[in-house]
Amino acid sequence: MKKLSARRRHPLAAVVVLLLALAATGGLYAAFAPAGKAQADETSQSLGITEGQKLYSVGCASCHGTGGQGSSDGPSLVGVGAAAVDFQVGTGRMPAQQPGAQIPRKKVIYTQAEIDQLAAYIASLGAGPAIPTKNQVSPEGADIAKGGELFRTNCAQCHNFTGKGGALTHGKFAPSLEGVDPKHIYEAMQTGPQNMPSFPDTTLSEKNKQDIIAYLDAVNGDDTESPGGLELGGLGPVSEGLFGWIFGLGTLVAVAVWVAARTAKAKKS
Amino acid sequence: MSTTTTSDSRPSREKAPAGERVADWADGRLGIYSLAKSNMRKIFPDHWSFMLGEVCLYSFIIIILTGVYLTLFFHPSMNEVEYHGSYVPLQGQLMSEAFNSTMHISFDVRGGLLIRQIHHWAALIFLAGMFVHMMRVFFTGAFRKPREVNWVFGFLLFVLGMFTGFTGYSLPDDLLSGTGVRFMEGAILSVPIVGTYLSFFLFGGEFPGGDFVARFYSVHVLLLPGIMLGLVVGHLILVFYHKHTQFAGPGKTNNNVVGMPLLPVYMAKAGGFFFLVFGVIAAIAAIASINPIWALGPYRPDQVSTGAQPDWYMGFSEGLIRVMPGWEINLWGHTLVLGVFIPLVIFPLVLVAIAVYPFIESWVTGDKREHHILDRPRNVPTRTAFGAAWISWYFVLLVGGGNDLWATHFHLSINSITWFVRIAFFVVPVLTFLATKRVCLGLQRRDRDKVLHGRESGIIKRLPHGEFIEVHEPLSQDALHTLTAHEQYKPVEIGPTVDENGVERKVSGAQKLRAKMSEGFYGEEGQIPKPTIEEYKEITSGHGHH
């Protein structure tokens, strides 16, 4: 102790202390920090990253920059996470066909394996939300009614009561949620693609997201019944009014013409 | 005709048939013989467009019948309950009793959903029918003396129908209609000074409160339909009293009605038509869903959905509010929300514009005679153009009300549509007016040519010297009559303002305006002079063919 205290005024003491402090912080960080990237290098994912990078250079780099740093034509992809890639590429939105108010859904051109590789590469650029597992997106055991309430509170403003879609400003729009893979719905909520706000787990928990998926499956799924007959797009009074005018009043006018043509006078002539 | 004499005069013979005895009994107390005698042979002319009013009447009856059924199960209360019905995606949700009972009607009452859908579809068709009926009356000039009062009755029925529809749409207390009521509250709040008081009065406090469903309910099932029923009866009595109008044609004059008697022909036709209307509406209600409240969810003021529009008849008010720039004035700590208040003021003006037209026209023409022969729309170009302009105006507002769906379905920018509507609101009616007037004048010219030169037969004839001509076939006397039966007004003239003694006469501004409008209506630009007998004789005498 004496030795140590004797040298505490040594000119290099400050440097030594600083070095020790840095080493301690670094060591602690290495011990407790989320590993992810560092570990992944050793596994098959590192191969995926390399493959993904190749795919990226061909299909994405022209807009998003050679290292995913973004350019004037496309945003930076650092930190968007694998979920964003899986959503954008998995729904065919990316690669984009042309710039516009909003990049629409279209035919998917990559296989799921390629999408996973791309996702792995983008995830390696910076930490972001991961692709949800099957269990996370499954509507099994979720509370449909709660999901409906959450949907009406958070989603219906743009996506309509049952997810039929709606208009946003300047040609942007909230797409219809019909026939969208639950995984993609989950990822959209998680990452907030394009004009959509994101709903991370702190805002909308995993359970809440499952409830919403279950609600959409119940009211806008393949097996959804429409108890009242034709849904007319589920768009509300505008399509109802149009239907009423054309088929309701239209039929009645046709009937009136038919009745008026059938009189004693009409038969004579 | 008294009952005692009939029963006394038959003691020896057999009793009169039961039907006759019942009729006798009723006549002795109600005097139905004389009533029937004067009305059973009432003549009604035949034309499909004269049945549009019947469509309205029958759908109104259907609405009343189905509405009564719905009242048996509906609870107009805003008490909060938890849903435990058979629709799974809402189970356990809190909702008002009104919504709960509407869900009950839709899923757990036998035939409830069908009746609900008939009620709602019939309401849409009722309003659409009234709209078209009103336009038929407008374009054929059936509103002229002596039918102005009936025009006003019909107009009031349309307006009351709109509000009855709106209150009915609000009753289930679902997320869509709740948004509509919120919209209405916003409009009321925008009224300067008294807005807040009115809103608090209507909702019994802060919106949404716990009162409005019950209040709207009594307005919807009692107050408005009661007034409407009275107006409908008045409307029908006046139709009987005035007799029905008819289109011009051989044998049809201002003093007769050519057609079939009420009994038996029209009774059978109208009775049958009632069931046809009921059948068509029921079929539509069975085929297509309307207002699926289970998909909309219960109303909560903190929730809202896109695509929140009113039923079509209120769509133009939605359009007014959607395209209005959000102007506001802040004065002394108070806000005047022009962005809402101006649409609120224009809303009634849109309707009044069409309602007052007949009175403007009668003022311009100064015509005090009765008219029972209908106009063909082309023969009154200014009126027809005005009506078309009004419809285009109304339609522009409907486009504004549905701007989001136009945007999504035609891949347009909602902002561009809004700007289009803002400009079109002022421009489209004017363009429609001008275009319609030209079309009418063109059709009048064609009629004139047809009368003077006959119908183009499509037969090409080569003359000996090589010229080709198309043979024109002269029209029949009937057709000639129909095409020339309309009368043409002369423009009103003010006349010399200075008499022979040099004394100046006072000409009021109104007189000048009237002369100007009359010139526009009936001057050279307003109509094509119909062929005179002299012109016709001159051309048909043999050497007129070109």
Interface residues (C-beta under 8 A of the other chain):
Chain A: A101 I144 A145 K146 G148 E149 R152 T153 A156 Q157 C158 H159 N160 F161 T162 K164 G165 G166 A167 L168 T169 H170 G171 F173 A174 Y215 A218 V219 S226 P227 G228 G229 L230 E231 L232 G234 L235 G236 P237 V238 S239 E240 G241 L242 F243 G244 W245 F247 G248 L249 T251 L252 V253 V255 A256 V257 V259 A260 A261 T263 A264 K265 A266
Chain B: D46 H47 W48 S49 F50 M51 L52 E54 V55 Y83 V88 P89 L90 Q91 G92 Q93 S106 F107 L113 Q117 W121 L124 I125 A128 G129 V132 L175 L176 M260 V265 K269 G272 F273 L276 V277 V280 I281 I284 A285 A286 I287 A288 S289 I290 N291 P292 W294 A295 L296 G297 R300 D302 Q303 V304 S305 T306 G307 A308 Q309 P310 D311 W312 G315 G401 G402 N403 D404 L405 A407 T408 H411 L412 S413 I414 N415
